[in-house]
Amino acid sequence: PCQSESFKVLDERFGREVREHLFQVYEDNYLAESDFDNIRGLGMNVVRLPFAWWNILNDDGSLKADAFARLDWFVDCCAQRGLYVILDLHAARGSQNNQDNSGEMNGSQLWKNVTYQDQMLYLWECVAEHYKGNPVIAAYDLLNEPGGDFKSTSVTQWEYFDRLYEAIRAIDPEHIIMMESCWDPEDLPAPDRYGWENVVYQYHWYKWNADNDYWAQKLNVD
């Protein structure tokens, strides 16, 4: 059902070392350089790169020795082709939305566990320190669809956004910071409520009642 369960199954079958090797091979083949050529050839100029907490941090919350190796390769490939990168924390520790796309389906423990929140703050501090001044980075996308058990974004998430914003701004005052809502724009606060600057609001609205209706989806996009 989700990646954390895949980790557990492979740990049980093969042990931690083999599991990590298998996923390393898998992730090393997510993309080839030709994919970046295709993106550029389609006329696009920015790529949103999803990453997970376990790409950056160890289980104890410390920074991995090779934390940025794969991300740097991605950013370099984009730089060579004039593409910008949005760094998107898609899977926060404990899960920010209890959905498979967050890597864990365990009840959105991020919002119930202060240690996890502190670790994700530290993660963003490391990312900001590593990429500050890098002109290829278009924005830091703090959390993908942070609803908490698939519910609407509210003051719980806003207050945490503010913590992340202040931590990042203490290191990197220049890059855009993106904040997401579930699911509508009114589920985010007015920026002046917290004094945020150089932020972009992002909301993911889906036409759930027409999953198999091409024309309804097309009209919705148009």
C-alpha positions in Angstrom: 0.0 0.0 0.0 2.9 2.4 0.5 6.7 2.6 0.5 7.2 2.1 4.2 5.4 -1.2 3.9 7.7 -2.1 1.0 10.7 -1.3 3.2 9.4 -3.6 5.9 8.7 -6.5 3.5 12.1 -6.3 1.9 13.8 -6.0 5.3 12.1 -9.2 6.4 13.0 -11.1 3.3 16.5 -9.9 2.6 17.8 -7.7 5.5 18.3 -4.0 5.7 21.5 -3.9 3.6 20.1 -5.7 0.6 16.9 -3.7 0.8 18.8 -0.4 0.7 20.8 -1.7 -2.3 17.6 -2.7 -4.1 16.0 0.7 -3.6 19.3 2.4 -4.6 19.3 0.6 -7.9 15.6 1.4 -8.4 16.1 5.1 -7.6 19.2 5.3 -9.8 17.0 4.4 -12.7 14.1 6.7 -12.1 15.4 9.0 -14.8 17.9 9.0 -17.7 19.6 12.1 -19.1 17.4 11.6 -22.2 14.4 12.4 -20.1 15.7 15.9 -19.4 16.2 16.3 -23.2 12.6 15.3 -23.7 11.4 17.8 -21.1 13.3 20.6 -22.7 12.1 19.5 -26.1 8.5 19.8 -25.0 9.2 23.5 -24.3 9.0 23.1 -20.5 11.3 25.2 -18.3 10.7 23.9 -14.8 10.6 20.5 -13.2 9.0 19.8 -9.7 11.3 17.2 -8.1 9.6 15.1 -5.3 11.9 13.7 -2.7 11.4 11.9 0.6 12.8 12.4 4.1 14.7 9.1 3.9 16.6 10.4 0.8 18.1 13.0 3.1 18.1 11.8 6.7 19.1 8.6 8.5 16.6 6.9 10.8 18.0 8.8 13.8 17.4 12.1 12.1 21.0 12.8 11.2 22.1 13.9 7.7 23.1 11.1 5.3 26.7 11.2 4.0 25.4 11.1 0.4 22.2 13.1 1.1 22.5 15.4 -1.9 24.2 13.1 -4.4 21.1 12.2 -6.4 19.4 15.6 -6.0 22.6 17.3 -7.2 22.7 15.1 -10.3 19.1 16.0 -11.1 19.8 19.7 -10.5 22.9 19.6 -12.7 21.1 17.9 -15.5 18.5 20.6 -15.4 21.1 23.4 -15.3 22.7 22.0 -18.4 19.4 22.4 -20.3 18.2 25.7 -18.9 15.5 24.1 -16.7 14.6 25.3 -13.2 13.9 22.9 -10.3 11.2 23.1 -7.6 12.3 20.9 -4.6 9.2 19.2 -3.3 9.2 17.4 0.0 6.6 14.8 -1.0 7.1 12.4 1.9 7.6 13.8 5.4 8.5 11.6 8.3 5.4 10.2 9.8 3.3 11.3 6.8 1.7 14.7 6.3 -1.5 13.3 4.8 -1.9 9.6 5.5 -1.8 8.8 1.8 0.3 6.4 -0.2 2.0 9.4 -2.0 3.5 10.4 1.3 5.3 7.0 1.7 3.3 6.1 4.9 -0.3 5.4 5.7 -0.2 5.5 9.5 -2.5 8.3 10.6 -0.5 11.4 9.7 1.9 11.1 12.6 3.9 14.2 11.5 1.2 16.3 13.2 1.2 14.3 16.4 5.0 13.8 16.8 7.1 16.8 17.7 10.3 14.9 17.0 9.3 14.2 13.5 8.4 17.9 13.0 11.8 18.9 14.4 13.5 16.5 12.0 11.7 17.9 9.0 12.7 21.4 10.1 16.3 20.2 10.2 15.9 18.6 6.8 14.8 21.9 5.3 17.6 23.8 7.0 20.1 21.3 5.4 18.4 21.8 2.0 18.5 25.6 2.3 22.1 25.5 3.4 23.1 23.3 0.5 21.2 25.1 -2.3 21.2 28.8 -1.1 22.5 31.0 -4.0 21.9 28.2 -6.5 20.1 29.9 -9.5 18.7 26.6 -10.8 16.5 26.2 -7.8 13.2 28.0 -8.5 11.5 27.3 -5.1 11.3 25.1 -2.0 7.9 23.4 -1.9 7.6 22.7 1.9 5.1 19.8 2.0 3.0 18.1 -0.6 -0.8 18.1 0.2 -0.4 18.5 4.0 -4.0 17.8 5.0 -3.6 15.5 7.9 -5.6 12.3 7.4 -6.7 13.7 4.0 -8.5 16.6 5.5 -8.3 20.3 4.8 -5.2 22.3 5.6 -5.8 24.5 8.6 -4.0 26.5 11.3 -2.1 23.4 12.5 -0.3 23.3 9.1 -0.1 27.1 8.9 1.8 27.3 12.2 4.2 24.6 11.0 4.7 26.4 7.7 5.7 29.5 9.7 8.3 27.5 11.6 9.7 26.1 8.4 9.6 29.6 6.7 11.5 31.2 9.6 14.1 28.4 9.7 14.7 28.6 5.9 14.8 32.4 5.8 17.5 32.5 8.5 19.7 30.6 6.0 18.4 31.5 2.6 16.6 34.8 2.2 16.3 34.6 -1.6 14.6 31.5 -2.9 10.8 31.4 -3.3 9.0 29.3 -0.7 5.9 27.4 -1.8 3.1 26.5 0.6 0.3 24.0 -0.3 -3.3 23.6 0.7 -5.8 20.8 0.7 -7.6 21.6 -1.3 -8.6 25.1 -2.0 -6.9 28.5 -1.9 -9.1 29.6 1.0 -7.5 26.8 3.0 -4.3 29.0 3.3 -4.0 32.2 5.4 -3.4 35.7 4.0 0.4 36.0 3.8 0.4 39.1 6.0 -1.0 37.0 8.8 2.5 35.7 9.4 4.5 38.4 7.6 5.6 35.9 4.8 7.3 37.4 1.8 8.4 35.9 -1.5 6.0 33.0 -1.2 3.9 31.2 -3.7 0.6 29.5 -2.8 -0.1 26.2 -4.5 -3.3 24.2 -4.3 -4.2 20.9 -5.8 -7.8 20.7 -7.0 -9.1 17.6 -8.6 -12.3 16.8 -10.4 -12.9 13.7 -8.4 -16.4 13.1 -9.7 -15.3 12.7 -13.3 -12.3 10.4 -13.1 -13.2 8.6 -16.3 -14.7 11.5 -18.2 -12.1 13.0 -20.6 -14.2 15.9 -21.7 -15.1 16.9 -18.1 -11.5 16.8 -17.2 -10.5 18.8 -20.3 -13.1 21.5 -19.6 -12.0 21.7 -16.0 -8.4 22.4 -17.1 -9.5 24.8 -19.7 
